[in-house]
Amino acid sequence: MLVVTDFGQRIQTPWREQLSSRRVQALNASTRVAAVSTERDSHRRPSLPPYQQPHQQSHQPPHQHLRQQNLHQQQADQYTQNETVTKARQAVKEAQQIMSSRVICINQNQNTQIAQQLMQKHNFHHLPVIDQQAQLQGLISDRDLLAQGTSNSTLVTSIMQTKVLCAARNTPIREIAEAMLEYRIGALPLIDSNNKVEGIITRHDILQAVVQQGPIELWT
């Protein structure tokens, strides 16, 4: 489930109506470029793993030929072993499995200098803004601070993003990734039914899950 909050209030209308898509439209190839691309593709052959590459006739000594066969067999065994390990990994499907639960937030009554100090100290690019009841009120990014300039007396509420796309703990990661891609969102807070921040997911978290957690096809 994805939901948009605006100054801590949930917007009940479909969340896509509250945000403007920022997806970059793909360019169509011209007729000449498309023809060249098609011609090139027709001459390409699919690449094979090293142990499936066709053998070329050579005049190598018998012992060297046997050594190469053993090497090819080792590569084949390693490939099969890697495939088995990959399939045995647990599927990662929900936000709570990869979210950062240690969330550094900033109070809405604090200024941008404190926000900048927190980002530098913890190496963050986004900070959820909360009120005295720890309910989400907005989101501030390092780009917001950069656009704001050098003034340190400005409250974070004056430059924060008030419309924030949020998710629940059980929101599918695929749904979050699609929203981040389409709307160019760098971070997405996870909130409970009382709008309190439970975690946060960034693009880095998703990329790290792709690399470390499991095969992508399990996400579909």
Helices and strands as residue ranges (DSSP letters): E 2-6, E 9-11, G 15-18, H 31-43, G 50-52, H 62-88, G 95-97, E 106-107, H 112-122, E 126-130, E 136-141, H 142-148, G 156-158, E 163-167, H 173-183, E 187-191, E 197-202, H 203-212, G 216-219
